[in-house]
Amino acid sequence: MTIATSTIDASNSDLDPYSPRAQADPHAFYDRLRQQGPVVYVPGRDVWLVSGYAQAVAVLRNHADFVSGDGVTFNVPSTRTERYPLIENDPPLHDRIRRSVQPSFTKRAIESFAPGVENAASEIAHDAVELGEFDAVEVIARAMPDQAMTLLTGITPPSAEALAEWSDATSRGEEPAGTQQHSESVMEALTWLATEGLPAMPAHCLGRLIVDSGGHDGRLDEDGSQRLMTLASMWLAGIDSTGALLGNAIDAFVDHPDQWDLLRSRPDLIPNAAEELLRFGAPFKAFFRRTRTTAHVDGAEIPAGARVAVMLAAASRDPLQFPDPHRLDITRENAKSHLAFGNGLHVCLGSPFARLEVVSLLAELARRVARFERAGEARRSPSQTVHKFDTLPVRVVPAEGESK
Ligand code: HEM
């Protein structure tokens, strides 16, 4: 099949992914973009936008032509001297590092964290009902990954706020609007981890396995920097992402109370609901790849040296893959084929853990909350990378038997 590839000049069109209009209503922007074709070049930003589902999968699976080693963000990191060992490398180095940590992320390994994560979820749901009216970003979205990632890694951050800011800066620093302050915040996180976080880690934890033993096969470099960056990258990757998803999920249930009622009456649907929430509220707008030689996606020819945005959130609402894509449907049969976790060899390492967090929290909230209602104006984050809320005021109506 030959795909028509469009060329759009972002300077005089409304198809600039970073325009205030696109930022204000990203899914309306994706719909406009899709009308131009699944692969679109935007000269004003010098970026190829891949928003079609099939085309996004094709790019993510073709790591030979679409490389990660030249940067997976809009800007190539300038201030950070060490690259993130997994996400910013290609085979064979990527695969060697991934093998050294993968055993900690098998289904069985992750299940061992279930009691702790469920306990945290129960406390968060309890607090939500007690408060009655609150900011869901603070009370739910930030609290869950803050507690869960400490259980997983052994790292206890100075505060949930500091951790959220560090994780936010990790992606924001490499955006078109990224600032020096974002870069400094990332350096602050890495310095804190090296000087305070590591010495305070308990004797047996994932953090120690990586930093002291060099991973499961002991093959992470002896010099320590690769070990630190491997741990830092999974630690920072697991905060903002899951937090964004949880905020988007609460917002979705405020707008779709019928789906919340259905979830409460059919708890067996919770795992599929988690997938549908990932599809519907996919946190990452895009991850990037670069070409080193001419490459092809269906009929589109992409030149060497190109910056290619694989638009995960847009592809997860491609009507060719997901009929009626803007409808939240927790019974959707192919919800799990979303691209929120990416695809191919860089597919999210932490996805089993993120799923555990979401499923545990949904189960606890479903038991205690009859309804979520809006309690004020929600404010979206200015992040150009992550779909998320900065504040999301909600009120919960407690389930029968749950006191406020
Ligand atoms: C809802 C939550 C999450 C979402 C939406 C998400 C999304 C993603 C995506 C899209 C990628 C692929 C990037 C690419 O192809 O360039 C990725 C990779 C990665 N994620 Fe996640 N993530 C989440 C949670 C987590 C958690 C909890 C952890 C750590 C425990 C984590 C650690 C990683 C790591 C280390 C990679 C790099 C894997 C590699 O390059 O081999 N993520 N994530």
Residues whose N, C-alpha, C, O or C-beta is under 5 A from the ligand:
A	BS01	HEM	V72 L86 I87 R98 S233 M234 A237 G238 S241 T242 L245 P283 F284 F287 L339 A340 F341 G342 L345 H346 V347 C348 L349 G350 S351 F353 A354
